């Protein structure tokens, strides 16, 4: 198992769309193990393969203390949603930024496990929110894209200032 490097905003690699997994083999299971290892090391609750530069529809979620436990979702699709709410989100790929996003807090998902077995599951609370956040990564979407225009403008200004400061010190 390995701890994977996480791609950070504003790297354009985060905007790439992931492809569905076609082959369920030991390499895929190794990727899943590495994602869980990286997730545990980061103290986050969700991670997509695309955040580590692997453009396959694979994500892991583990919300400590919830009833679901650590879960892997491969080729996930949301079948049904309910209970729209405003939730506070952050992201390993956008360090230091926290924002409120409108999302369903209950979802019904269809996906495959690491062996290729299809399953469906009803999810609620932070697990449902984390799943949707990670699924957005698979489509090249970041939670900051869902923030107000003012928060987006502030984020771009902060990122450009950091880039200018990095150039000045090099």
trRosetta pair geometry for C-beta under 8 A, 3 or more apart (Angstrom, degrees):
i j d omega theta_ij theta_ji phi_ij phi_ji
1 30 8.0 -162 -97 -158 57 71
1 33 4.9 -109 -104 143 100 109
1 34 5.8 177 -155 -87 69 58
1 36 8.0 -61 -145 71 131 90
1 37 4.4 145 166 -56 121 152
2 34 5.0 -4 57 -124 77 109
2 37 6.6 131 71 84 23 147
2 38 7.9 10 110 -56 59 95
3 34 7.6 -177 -90 -163 16 80
3 37 5.7 -116 -80 127 62 104
3 38 5.1 126 -148 -96 62 72
3 41 5.0 4 -119 10 124 168
4 34 5.4 83 -42 156 109 111
4 35 7.1 -8 7 -89 138 50
4 37 7.9 114 -7 79 81 97
4 38 4.5 -39 32 -75 88 146
4 52 3.9 -4 151 -133 142 133
5 52 6.6 121 69 -142 52 76
5 53 7.5 17 79 -3 94 122
6 38 7.3 145 -60 179 98 129
6 42 7.4 71 -41 -95 145 143
6 47 8.0 -95 -105 -138 113 112
6 51 5.4 -11 -145 154 84 102
6 52 6.4 -52 -99 -86 51 66
6 92 4.9 -84 -164 141 158 116
6 93 6.0 -134 165 -82 105 69
7 11 5.0 -114 -180 78 101 147
7 13 5.1 -100 -155 83 156 122
7 14 5.7 -173 115 -63 122 88
7 51 5.8 -154 39 -169 88 49
7 52 7.1 -177 -8 -97 90 15
7 53 5.9 122 -43 -58 122 82
7 93 5.9 11 89 -127 68 108
8 11 6.0 93 72 0 46 115
8 93 5.4 -178 -115 -160 44 56
8 94 7.2 142 -157 -79 74 32
8 95 6.4 -31 -133 0 123 100
9 14 6.3 -41 -84 17 68 163
9 93 5.7 94 -26 143 83 83
9 94 4.5 25 7 -97 135 80
9 142 6.6 72 -83 -127 125 164
9 144 7.1 55 -112 16 164 147
9 159 6.8 -84 132 -104 96 137
10 14 8.0 -118 -169 33 31 127
10 159 5.3 84 -33 -179 118 150
11 14 5.6 101 84 -11 83 98
12 15 5.3 -45 -168 25 62 117
12 16 7.8 79 141 -37 70 86
13 16 5.9 -32 -166 0 49 117
13 53 6.3 -16 166 -108 143 79
14 50 7.3 104 -135 140 50 105
14 51 7.3 28 -114 -108 91 61
14 93 5.8 131 -110 173 135 145
14 137 7.3 -70 -161 -143 83 83
14 140 6.8 121 136 -147 52 64
14 142 6.2 31 149 -63 129 115
15 140 4.3 51 -174 -169 40 112
16 50 6.8 -164 77 -153 91 116
16 55 5.7 -61 123 -108 124 126
16 140 5.5 177 61 -92 15 113
17 55 7.5 66 99 -162 36 112
17 138 7.3 42 -158 151 59 56
17 139 5.8 0 -121 -145 88 41
17 140 5.0 -62 -67 -19 62 115
18 48 7.5 -128 -37 168 152 121
18 49 6.8 104 -123 73 142 104
18 50 5.0 -108 -62 -66 117 119
18 55 4.7 -166 -116 -173 65 62
18 56 5.6 19 -170 116 110 3
18 57 4.8 145 118 -67 122 62
18 58 7.9 -138 180 15 149 62
18 137 7.9 41 -18 121 126 72
18 138 4.3 -70 33 -155 127 75
18 139 7.6 -70 24 -58 85 32
19 55 6.1 57 7 131 83 94
19 56 6.2 -39 65 -110 73 55
19 57 6.9 -112 98 -19 28 92
20 56 7.7 19 155 -157 12 71
20 57 5.2 -18 -110 17 44 132
20 75 4.8 45 -144 -108 93 110
21 24 6.8 77 143 -73 121 73
21 28 6.4 83 -156 -123 134 135
21 56 5.2 64 -78 -177 85 114
21 57 5.8 -120 -17 56 84 83
21 58 6.3 70 -54 -58 131 96
21 74 5.1 -38 27 -177 144 114
21 75 5.6 -117 33 -42 89 101
21 112 7.3 -128 68 66 122 133
23 27 7.8 27 109 56 115 112
23 28 6.8 -176 104 -36 73 127
24 28 5.6 -84 -139 55 45 156
24 74 7.7 112 -101 121 103 166
24 112 7.3 -105 -86 146 134 134
24 114 6.8 141 -158 164 101 43
24 115 5.9 87 159 -175 134 23
24 116 3.6 -132 -2 -52 166 105
25 28 5.5 108 51 10 55 99
25 29 7.3 -110 114 0 35 93
26 29 5.4 -53 -145 40 38 112
26 30 6.2 45 152 -24 67 103
27 30 5.5 -51 -150 34 31 115
27 31 6.6 36 149 -22 62 101
28 31 5.5 -49 -152 31 35 114
28 32 6.6 36 149 -19 65 102
28 56 7.9 -115 -119 132 94 159
28 58 7.3 -170 -158 -90 90 146
28 74 7.6 37 -178 -113 127 147
28 114 6.2 169 123 -157 101 81
29 32 5.5 -48 -149 34 36 115
29 33 6.5 39 150 -20 65 102
29 114 4.9 90 -101 170 76 128
29 115 7.9 33 -79 -69 113 61
30 33 5.6 -51 -149 35 34 113
30 34 6.4 33 152 -18 65 105
31 34 5.7 -57 -149 38 31 111
31 35 6.3 34 152 -22 66 104
31 49 6.3 18 170 -114 125 121
31 54 6.3 179 -145 165 130 171
31 56 7.5 28 148 60 167 136
31 58 6.2 55 122 110 126 166
32 35 5.6 -52 -148 33 31 113
32 36 6.5 29 154 -15 64 104
32 58 6.6 -114 -82 -175 79 129
32 60 6.7 126 -155 -69 74 120
32 72 5.1 1 -144 -115 122 150
32 114 4.9 -68 -14 -98 165 128
33 36 5.9 -56 -150 38 31 109
33 37 6.2 32 151 -20 66 107
34 37 5.5 -52 -144 37 33 114
34 38 6.2 33 156 -18 65 106
34 52 7.7 144 124 177 116 172
35 38 5.8 -55 -146 39 29 110
35 39 6.1 34 153 -23 64 107
35 47 5.3 -178 -169 96 92 119
35 49 6.4 -65 -83 -81 130 71
35 52 7.2 -132 -97 -4 81 146
35 58 6.9 -151 -41 132 158 110
35 59 7.6 -165 -177 -150 151 30
35 60 4.6 146 127 0 120 130
35 72 7.7 107 78 -113 135 102
36 39 5.5 -52 -144 36 31 115
36 40 6.3 32 156 -19 65 104
36 60 5.5 -136 -75 -171 70 166
36 62 7.3 75 -135 -23 86 137
36 70 6.2 49 -129 -167 119 139
36 72 7.8 -65 -57 -72 108 103
37 40 5.9 -55 -149 36 28 109
37 41 6.3 27 153 -18 63 110
38 41 5.6 -56 -146 38 31 112
38 42 6.1 23 158 -16 66 113
38 47 6.0 166 96 -175 110 172
38 52 6.9 -171 -17 -79 178 133
39 42 6.0 -65 -145 39 26 106
39 44 5.9 -97 -148 68 70 90
39 45 7.7 41 -167 -155 110 8
39 46 7.3 -28 -127 -142 122 8
39 47 4.7 -138 -80 1 97 130
39 60 5.7 -111 -35 96 152 123
39 62 6.1 112 137 29 139 115
40 43 7.8 28 -180 -68 30 42
40 62 7.7 -1 -73 65 75 150
42 47 7.3 115 40 -72 146 129
42 92 5.7 -8 -173 -106 150 131
44 47 6.3 103 88 -57 130 94
44 92 5.3 -59 -63 -53 156 112
45 61 6.4 21 151 -158 77 73
45 62 6.3 -138 -154 76 59 51
45 63 4.8 34 -154 -91 124 68
45 64 7.6 -112 -107 0 95 72
45 126 6.6 -38 155 152 164 117
45 130 4.9 -97 115 -108 109 147
46 59 6.6 14 -174 174 97 111
46 60 6.9 178 -146 93 55 53
46 61 4.5 -8 -102 -106 92 78
46 62 7.7 166 -77 25 51 52
46 130 3.9 169 -41 -180 135 105
46 131 7.1 -153 -117 -68 143 33
46 133 6.0 121 77 78 150 112
46 134 4.5 -121 163 -52 125 121
47 51 5.9 -108 -162 52 77 138
47 52 7.5 46 170 -29 112 108
47 59 6.7 179 93 -154 42 73
47 60 5.5 -2 57 56 87 92
47 92 6.8 6 -105 19 92 147
47 134 6.8 28 74 -116 9 122
48 51 5.1 109 64 -7 77 98
48 52 8.0 -161 101 7 53 82
48 58 7.1 134 -162 87 63 54
48 59 4.3 -32 -103 -100 71 100
48 134 4.5 158 -57 -165 99 87
48 135 7.8 165 -90 -66 131 21
48 137 3.8 176 31 89 153 137
48 138 5.7 -140 -155 -55 142 77
49 52 5.9 -68 -164 45 45 102
49 54 3.9 -70 169 82 103 108
49 55 7.4 -164 112 -67 105 9
49 56 5.2 -22 93 61 155 80
49 57 7.7 168 36 -148 122 1
49 58 4.1 56 -26 65 130 98
49 59 6.8 -112 -8 -73 75 54
50 53 7.4 64 -166 -71 37 9
50 54 6.7 -106 -79 71 33 54
50 55 5.8 54 -107 -107 87 54
50 56 7.9 -168 -60 42 74 40
50 137 5.0 176 64 149 120 98
50 138 5.9 167 -11 -99 136 44
50 140 7.7 -117 173 -77 154 56
51 92 6.3 72 179 79 147 114
51 93 5.2 -124 -135 -58 106 121
51 137 5.8 -33 -47 -164 93 147
54 58 7.2 -24 109 47 121 119
57 74 6.3 103 106 -167 82 54
57 75 4.8 83 99 -86 133 47
57 76 6.8 -156 166 19 109 67
57 138 5.1 59 -120 -149 76 136
58 72 7.1 -16 -165 -170 86 101
58 73 7.7 155 -154 84 41 53
58 74 5.2 -6 -105 -108 74 81
59 72 7.4 161 87 -154 41 57
59 73 5.3 -14 65 61 89 96
59 76 6.9 -53 37 1 114 133
59 131 7.4 129 105 -140 136 58
59 134 3.9 124 -161 151 148 133
59 135 6.8 -108 5 -66 159 54
59 137 7.2 127 -95 60 125 119
59 138 6.8 -91 -42 -50 120 115
60 70 6.8 -4 -174 -170 106 90
60 71 6.9 163 -154 86 60 48
60 72 5.2 -29 -100 -100 81 69
60 73 7.6 171 -89 19 31 72
60 134 7.8 -155 49 -142 34 163
61 68 7.6 1 105 109 109 138
61 70 7.6 168 89 -150 45 47
61 71 5.2 -11 61 60 89 96
61 73 7.1 22 2 -4 106 113
61 127 6.0 109 143 -150 136 75
61 130 4.8 130 -135 113 118 124
61 131 5.6 -49 -50 -74 157 72
61 134 6.5 -136 -68 0 99 149
62 69 7.0 -24 -130 164 86 41
62 70 4.1 -12 -93 -101 116 73
62 71 7.1 164 -75 18 63 63
63 66 4.2 39 89 -2 109 129
63 68 7.0 57 41 50 99 111
63 125 7.6 -175 116 113 168 109
63 126 4.8 137 -126 99 150 115
63 127 5.0 -116 9 -73 135 77
63 130 6.2 -175 -59 -2 109 149
66 69 7.6 -137 83 -36 78 32
66 125 6.6 -174 -121 86 127 134
66 126 6.7 -141 -66 61 139 101
66 127 5.3 176 139 -45 166 118
68 71 5.6 -40 154 -33 113 128
68 121 7.9 89 -128 167 116 142
68 123 6.8 18 -78 -122 146 99
68 127 5.0 98 15 -124 148 159
71 121 8.0 -115 -148 64 149 169
71 127 7.6 64 23 -159 136 117
72 113 6.1 90 78 -146 104 63
72 114 5.6 31 91 -46 155 94
73 76 4.1 22 158 -65 119 125
73 109 6.6 -36 -131 151 136 143
73 111 4.1 -62 -155 -155 82 168
73 112 7.9 99 -167 51 45 45
73 131 6.5 69 -6 -139 161 102
73 134 7.7 123 55 97 123 132
73 135 7.9 -47 106 -74 140 94
74 111 5.9 124 51 175 45 98
74 112 4.4 -55 75 73 102 89
74 113 6.8 92 18 -163 112 4
74 114 6.8 129 -27 -84 137 42
74 116 7.9 -65 84 -98 144 43
75 111 6.1 153 77 -146 61 68
75 112 5.4 32 44 15 106 108
76 109 5.5 -17 -161 -171 106 118
76 110 7.2 147 -153 80 55 46
76 111 4.0 -18 -98 -92 73 115
76 131 7.0 -137 171 -174 162 104
76 135 5.7 -99 86 -98 123 112
76 138 7.7 157 47 5 97 163
77 109 7.0 149 76 -156 38 68
77 110 5.2 -17 62 62 90 93
77 111 7.2 166 18 -74 59 66
78 81 6.2 20 168 -56 129 98
78 107 5.3 -66 -137 -162 106 121
78 108 7.2 103 -166 70 63 53
78 109 5.8 -43 -103 -100 54 73
78 132 7.2 31 -70 -99 138 91
78 135 7.1 98 -34 151 105 177
79 107 7.9 120 44 174 65 79
79 108 4.5 -61 65 101 104 100
79 109 6.6 170 5 -108 89 17
79 110 5.3 77 -46 -16 117 104
79 120 6.9 -2 -2 -140 150 115
80 107 6.9 155 85 -159 56 51
80 108 4.0 25 47 32 97 117
81 84 7.8 58 144 -70 114 76
81 104 3.6 -123 -173 -69 112 172
81 106 6.8 133 -165 86 51 64
81 107 5.2 -16 -105 -104 71 76
81 108 7.7 -131 -63 19 37 72
82 104 6.0 92 51 -159 25 115
82 105 7.8 -62 95 62 64 64
82 106 4.2 -23 66 73 93 117
82 107 7.7 -174 24 -74 68 36
83 104 6.1 95 69 -161 61 71
83 105 4.5 -65 109 52 112 94
83 106 4.7 71 31 8 116 104
83 124 7.9 32 52 -136 145 96
84 102 6.3 16 -178 -180 102 96
84 103 7.2 -169 -143 110 65 19
84 104 5.5 -48 -88 -91 57 57
84 105 7.4 139 -130 -2 9 82
85 102 7.3 -175 97 -145 25 61
85 103 6.9 -27 63 68 68 60
85 104 7.6 77 17 -147 76 20
85 105 4.6 16 20 -33 126 122
86 100 5.1 13 178 -178 106 113
86 101 7.2 156 -153 76 61 28
86 102 5.6 -36 -95 -91 67 67
87 100 7.0 154 77 -149 27 64
87 101 5.9 -31 65 64 79 80
87 102 7.9 129 17 -111 75 19
87 103 5.7 -44 23 39 122 108
87 105 7.0 142 -57 -89 125 98
87 126 7.9 154 -154 -107 136 66
87 129 5.0 -114 141 -132 173 147
88 98 6.1 12 -178 177 102 104
88 99 7.2 175 -147 96 63 21
88 100 5.7 -40 -92 -92 61 66
88 101 7.9 125 -118 17 16 77
89 98 7.1 171 86 -153 37 61
89 99 6.3 -25 60 67 81 68
89 100 7.6 124 15 -118 79 19
89 101 5.0 -5 8 10 128 124
89 129 7.3 -147 -85 161 106 116
89 133 6.0 174 -142 -103 135 135
89 143 4.6 -124 111 -163 140 157
90 94 7.3 -145 -172 82 61 94
90 97 6.6 158 -134 88 79 55
90 98 4.7 -35 -78 -99 101 75
90 99 7.8 126 -83 17 56 62
90 143 7.8 -143 -119 67 8 153
91 94 4.3 49 69 34 112 94
91 95 7.8 -102 90 -61 63 38
91 97 7.3 -14 37 71 90 98
91 133 7.2 -158 -92 176 101 123
91 142 6.8 -133 40 -159 175 93
91 143 5.6 174 -41 21 128 120
91 144 7.8 -99 21 -27 138 91
92 95 7.0 5 -164 -72 35 81
93 137 7.5 132 6 -115 150 120
93 142 6.9 -118 94 -120 123 114
94 97 4.7 -51 143 46 106 123
94 142 6.3 106 -43 -173 133 129
94 143 7.1 -132 32 51 146 96
94 144 5.7 170 -126 -32 164 124
94 155 7.8 -12 -162 -152 123 130
97 144 6.4 7 132 -84 150 116
97 155 6.2 39 -119 -115 144 112
99 143 6.7 164 62 134 109 106
99 144 6.7 105 22 -106 149 62
99 146 7.9 157 111 83 126 82
99 147 4.6 -39 172 -100 157 117
99 151 5.6 103 -121 176 132 154
100 147 7.7 104 60 -120 55 78
101 143 5.5 -86 -61 -162 150 98
101 146 4.6 55 -133 106 104 132
101 147 7.1 -64 -83 -73 82 61
102 146 7.2 -143 37 172 71 120
103 128 8.0 170 134 123 116 92
103 129 5.5 114 92 -125 143 83
103 132 5.4 157 -160 89 133 154
103 133 7.8 -50 -88 -56 164 78
104 107 5.7 110 103 -67 124 87
104 128 6.9 -84 110 150 83 126
104 132 7.2 141 53 -62 85 155
105 124 6.4 39 143 -161 78 71
105 125 6.4 28 180 -87 98 24
105 128 5.8 107 -178 79 38 133
105 129 6.3 -12 -118 -56 65 99
106 122 7.3 0 -173 -176 94 90
106 123 7.1 171 -151 90 51 52
106 124 4.7 -10 -104 -105 82 83
106 128 5.8 -96 -113 -108 22 172
107 122 7.6 178 94 -151 41 51
107 123 5.3 -8 62 60 83 97
107 124 8.0 171 22 -81 58 42
107 128 4.6 152 15 -150 98 107
107 131 6.5 -135 60 79 145 133
107 132 6.7 158 -44 -56 155 107
108 120 6.6 15 175 -180 92 103
108 121 7.4 -179 -152 90 56 35
108 122 5.1 -25 -102 -99 80 71
108 123 7.6 164 -93 18 30 72
109 120 6.9 175 90 -150 45 58
109 121 5.6 -13 58 59 90 82
109 123 6.3 10 2 3 113 120
109 131 6.3 -94 -64 167 153 151
110 118 6.8 4 -176 -172 91 102
110 119 7.5 -177 -147 93 54 39
110 120 4.9 -22 -97 -98 74 86
111 118 7.3 175 98 -145 27 62
111 119 6.4 -19 66 60 70 79
111 121 7.8 -35 27 18 102 104
112 116 5.5 -19 -177 -150 130 33
112 117 6.3 144 -155 70 76 33
112 118 5.3 -45 -93 -90 77 55
112 119 7.3 126 -115 14 29 75
113 116 7.2 -43 67 23 66 18
113 117 5.0 -2 34 56 107 90
113 119 6.4 47 -35 -1 98 121
123 127 4.9 -118 -169 107 115 107
123 128 4.1 159 116 -78 101 83
123 131 6.2 77 90 -1 163 148
124 127 6.9 48 68 53 36 100
124 128 5.3 -13 -128 -20 15 130
125 128 6.1 116 54 17 36 98
125 129 7.2 -73 138 0 37 102
126 129 5.3 -56 -143 42 39 113
126 130 5.8 41 157 -22 72 105
127 130 5.9 -52 -143 37 27 110
127 131 6.4 34 154 -23 61 105
128 131 5.7 -51 -150 31 29 114
128 132 6.7 25 155 -14 62 105
129 132 6.0 -59 -154 37 31 108
129 133 6.3 34 150 -22 66 107
130 133 5.5 -52 -146 35 34 115
130 134 6.3 28 157 -14 67 106
131 134 6.1 -62 -151 40 27 105
131 135 6.2 29 152 -21 65 108
132 135 5.4 -51 -142 36 33 114
132 136 6.6 43 153 -27 63 97
133 136 5.8 -50 -160 24 30 115
133 137 7.3 34 143 -20 60 97
133 143 5.9 -8 -137 -69 99 115
134 137 5.5 -42 -160 24 43 116
134 138 7.1 47 145 -21 64 97
135 138 5.5 -46 -159 26 43 117
135 139 7.0 28 148 -6 66 104
136 139 5.8 -68 -158 45 38 103
136 141 4.0 -86 -176 83 93 105
136 142 7.0 149 131 -85 120 12
136 143 6.9 114 82 -65 156 62
136 145 8.0 -168 179 46 131 123
137 140 7.6 49 -171 -71 34 17
137 141 7.1 -103 -68 61 25 60
137 142 7.4 52 -93 -92 69 57
141 145 5.4 -96 -163 42 81 149
141 146 7.9 61 167 -38 111 98
142 145 5.2 118 63 -13 70 97
143 146 5.7 -58 -166 34 50 111
143 147 7.4 67 138 -40 69 92
144 147 5.3 -29 -157 1 50 121
144 151 7.5 -142 -152 127 79 105
144 152 6.5 123 164 -107 90 75
144 155 5.6 150 -159 -164 134 176
145 152 7.7 54 -119 -104 31 121
147 151 3.8 -93 157 87 127 130
147 152 5.4 160 81 -53 105 78
147 155 7.3 103 62 -17 153 137
148 151 4.8 93 56 8 80 101
148 152 7.1 -143 95 -5 41 87
149 152 5.5 -53 -148 37 34 114
149 153 6.3 37 154 -21 66 105
150 153 5.7 -53 -149 35 31 112
150 154 6.4 30 153 -17 64 107
151 154 5.6 -55 -147 38 32 113
151 155 6.3 37 152 -23 65 105
152 155 5.6 -54 -148 34 31 113
152 156 6.5 29 155 -17 65 104
153 156 5.9 -54 -149 36 31 109
153 157 6.4 31 152 -19 64 107
154 157 5.7 -55 -148 37 31 112
154 158 6.3 32 154 -20 65 106
155 158 5.7 -54 -147 36 30 111
155 159 6.3 28 155 -17 65 107
156 159 5.8 -55 -145 38 31 110
156 160 6.2 26 158 -15 66 108
157 160 6.0 -57 -144 39 28 106
157 161 6.2 31 155 -21 64 108
158 161 5.8 -55 -147 35 28 112
158 162 6.4 29 154 -19 63 106
159 162 5.8 -54 -149 35 31 111
159 163 6.5 31 152 -19 64 106
160 163 5.6 -52 -148 36 35 113
160 164 6.4 38 152 -20 65 104
161 164 5.7 -53 -149 36 32 112
161 165 6.3 31 153 -18 65 107
162 165 5.7 -55 -147 38 31 111
162 166 6.4 35 153 -22 64 105
163 166 5.7 -52 -148 34 31 113
163 167 6.6 31 154 -18 63 104
164 167 5.8 -55 -151 36 32 110
164 168 6.4 31 152 -21 65 108
165 168 5.6 -54 -146 35 33 113
165 169 6.5 20 159 -11 65 109
166 169 6.2 -64 -148 41 28 102
166 170 6.5 25 157 -24 64 112
167 170 6.0 -62 -146 31 30 110
